[in-house]
Amino acid sequence: MELENKNYKERILRLTEVKARTGLSRSTIYLKVSKGHFPRPVNLGERCVGWLESEIDTWIVGCIEKSRPSIPNTS
């Protein structure tokens, strides 16, 4: 993946921060990853992974949208 904007900075979140942001446990995060229901982690080293902050933010927004169905405008 090549970024066109050289000033673009993506944060990588480690598991502790992903758990805090989502309210999910470690096991739930990895279960959802395995089922394709959560962003896949980025391999940072032999035993180190992280998640792209933008993908976690998008996932959180999706959860909010699913849990709050829109109310039709009756006017």
Stockholm file with secondary structure:
# STOCKHOLM 1.0

chainA/1-75         MELENKNYKERILRLTEVKARTGLSRSTIYLKVSKGHFPRPVNLGERCVGWLESEIDTWIVGCIEKSRPSIPNTS
#=GR chainA/1-75 SS CCCSCTTCCCCEECHHHHHHHHCCCHHHHHHHHHHTSSCCCEEEETTEEEEEHHHHHHHHHHHHHHHSCCCCCCC
#=GC SS_cons        CCCSCTTCCCCEECHHHHHHHHCCCHHHHHHHHHHTSSCCCEEEETTEEEEEHHHHHHHHHHHHHHHSCCCCCCC
//
